[in-house]
């Protein structure tokens, strides 16, 4: 049974959070820049960034889990989600965009 995810913790440059990967709990972070770009914009207040994290959390967690699974020897590292990670379309969207462009 899964409980509610713990809220992210602010540390001035990023928000720290955890994800579950099987039986392991993985430490992760998302940068302020990533949250600003995907959310309220540059110069956002701390509360706005935490609010953006809450709204984007499922997407951020998917990115973090994908990064964790694709990085060899990742057991002791914090998985970091950057602005570039959030700006990249998910794999399904990239495939759909590619199919659309070849049809048109």
C-alpha positions as a LaTeX table, in Angstrom:
\begin{tabular}{lrrr}
\hline
Residue & $x$ (\AA) & $y$ (\AA) & $z$ (\AA) \\
\hline
Unk1 & 0.00 & 0.00 & 0.00 \\
Unk2 & 1.34 & 3.43 & $-0.92$ \\
Unk3 & 0.96 & 6.44 & 1.31 \\
Unk4 & 0.83 & 10.03 & 0.26 \\
Unk5 & 4.17 & 11.34 & $-1.03$ \\
Unk6 & 6.07 & 13.53 & 1.40 \\
Unk7 & 6.16 & 17.19 & 0.37 \\
Unk8 & 9.28 & 18.52 & $-1.27$ \\
Unk9 & 11.85 & 20.28 & 0.90 \\
Unk10 & 13.25 & 23.64 & $-0.15$ \\
Unk11 & 17.00 & 24.30 & 0.13 \\
Unk12 & 17.38 & 27.66 & $-1.73$ \\
Unk13 & 18.60 & 26.19 & $-5.04$ \\
Unk14 & 16.40 & 23.16 & $-5.49$ \\
Unk15 & 13.56 & 21.15 & $-4.06$ \\
Unk16 & 14.51 & 17.79 & $-2.57$ \\
Unk17 & 12.08 & 14.86 & $-2.71$ \\
Unk18 & 12.03 & 11.07 & $-2.83$ \\
Unk19 & 10.62 & 8.55 & $-5.27$ \\
Unk20 & 10.11 & 4.80 & $-4.97$ \\
Unk21 & 11.93 & 2.51 & $-7.38$ \\
Unk22 & 10.73 & $-0.94$ & $-6.45$ \\
Unk23 & 11.65 & $-1.43$ & $-2.80$ \\
Unk24 & 14.18 & 1.42 & $-2.84$ \\
Unk25 & 13.59 & 5.03 & $-1.87$ \\
Unk26 & 15.61 & 7.30 & $-4.18$ \\
Unk27 & 16.71 & 10.83 & $-3.23$ \\
Unk28 & 15.97 & 13.35 & $-5.98$ \\
Unk29 & 16.05 & 17.08 & $-6.61$ \\
Unk30 & 14.55 & 19.50 & $-9.10$ \\
Unk31 & 16.21 & 22.83 & $-9.81$ \\
Unk32 & 14.64 & 26.22 & $-9.22$ \\
Unk33 & 15.27 & 27.01 & $-12.90$ \\
Unk34 & 13.29 & 23.93 & $-13.98$ \\
Unk35 & 10.35 & 24.94 & $-11.82$ \\
Unk36 & 10.50 & 28.57 & $-12.98$ \\
Unk37 & 10.51 & 27.58 & $-16.65$ \\
Unk38 & 7.75 & 24.98 & $-16.31$ \\
Unk39 & 5.70 & 27.04 & $-13.86$ \\
Unk40 & 5.41 & 30.65 & $-12.71$ \\
Unk41 & 8.43 & 32.12 & $-14.52$ \\
Unk42 & 11.74 & 33.64 & $-13.54$ \\
Unk43 & 11.92 & 35.39 & $-10.21$ \\
Unk44 & 9.07 & 33.40 & $-8.68$ \\
Unk45 & 8.62 & 33.43 & $-4.93$ \\
Unk46 & 9.40 & 30.37 & $-2.85$ \\
Unk47 & 5.70 & 29.59 & $-2.31$ \\
Unk48 & 5.09 & 29.77 & $-6.07$ \\
Unk49 & 7.91 & 27.30 & $-6.72$ \\
Unk50 & 6.58 & 24.89 & $-4.10$ \\
Unk51 & 3.13 & 25.22 & $-5.65$ \\
Unk52 & 4.57 & 24.55 & $-9.13$ \\
Unk53 & 6.36 & 21.49 & $-7.73$ \\
Unk54 & 3.06 & 20.19 & $-6.39$ \\
Unk55 & 1.32 & 20.67 & $-9.73$ \\
Unk56 & 4.21 & 19.19 & $-11.76$ \\
Unk57 & 5.22 & 16.49 & $-9.30$ \\
Unk58 & 3.98 & 13.46 & $-11.25$ \\
Unk59 & 5.84 & 14.64 & $-14.37$ \\
Unk60 & 8.97 & 15.45 & $-12.34$ \\
Unk61 & 8.85 & 12.03 & $-10.67$ \\
Unk62 & 8.53 & 10.26 & $-14.05$ \\
Unk63 & 11.57 & 12.13 & $-15.34$ \\
Unk64 & 13.54 & 11.31 & $-12.18$ \\
Unk65 & 12.60 & 7.61 & $-12.34$ \\
Unk66 & 13.56 & 7.41 & $-16.03$ \\
Unk67 & 16.89 & 9.07 & $-15.25$ \\
Unk68 & 17.50 & 6.74 & $-12.30$ \\
Unk69 & 16.79 & 3.64 & $-14.38$ \\
Unk70 & 19.00 & 4.80 & $-17.26$ \\
Unk71 & 22.05 & 5.73 & $-15.15$ \\
Unk72 & 24.43 & 2.87 & $-14.34$ \\
Unk73 & 25.88 & 2.86 & $-10.83$ \\
Unk74 & 23.25 & 5.26 & $-9.54$ \\
Unk75 & 22.68 & 3.67 & $-6.14$ \\
Unk76 & 24.29 & 6.39 & $-4.03$ \\
Unk77 & 23.62 & 9.50 & $-6.12$ \\
Unk78 & 20.87 & 12.08 & $-5.91$ \\
Unk79 & 18.86 & 12.07 & $-9.14$ \\
Unk80 & 18.66 & 15.66 & $-10.38$ \\
Unk81 & 15.90 & 16.96 & $-12.69$ \\
Unk82 & 16.91 & 20.04 & $-14.69$ \\
Unk83 & 15.04 & 22.54 & $-16.83$ \\
Unk84 & 16.18 & 20.69 & $-19.97$ \\
Unk85 & 14.63 & 17.48 & $-18.62$ \\
Unk86 & 11.25 & 19.13 & $-18.14$ \\
Unk87 & 11.38 & 20.95 & $-21.47$ \\
Unk88 & 12.00 & 17.75 & $-23.44$ \\
Unk89 & 8.73 & 16.22 & $-24.62$ \\
Unk90 & 7.99 & 12.74 & $-23.24$ \\
Unk91 & 8.94 & 9.84 & $-25.58$ \\
Unk92 & 5.34 & 9.28 & $-26.74$ \\
Unk93 & 4.97 & 12.95 & $-27.67$ \\
Unk94 & 8.24 & 12.90 & $-29.63$ \\
Unk95 & 7.08 & 9.86 & $-31.59$ \\
Unk96 & 3.71 & 11.46 & $-32.30$ \\
Unk97 & 5.40 & 14.66 & $-33.47$ \\
Unk98 & 7.70 & 12.67 & $-35.73$ \\
Unk99 & 4.80 & 10.68 & $-37.24$ \\
Unk100 & 2.81 & 13.87 & $-37.80$ \\
Unk101 & 5.69 & 15.61 & $-39.55$ \\
Unk102 & 6.24 & 12.68 & $-41.95$ \\
Unk103 & 2.55 & 12.59 & $-42.91$ \\
Unk104 & 2.21 & 16.30 & $-43.57$ \\
\hline
\end{tabular}
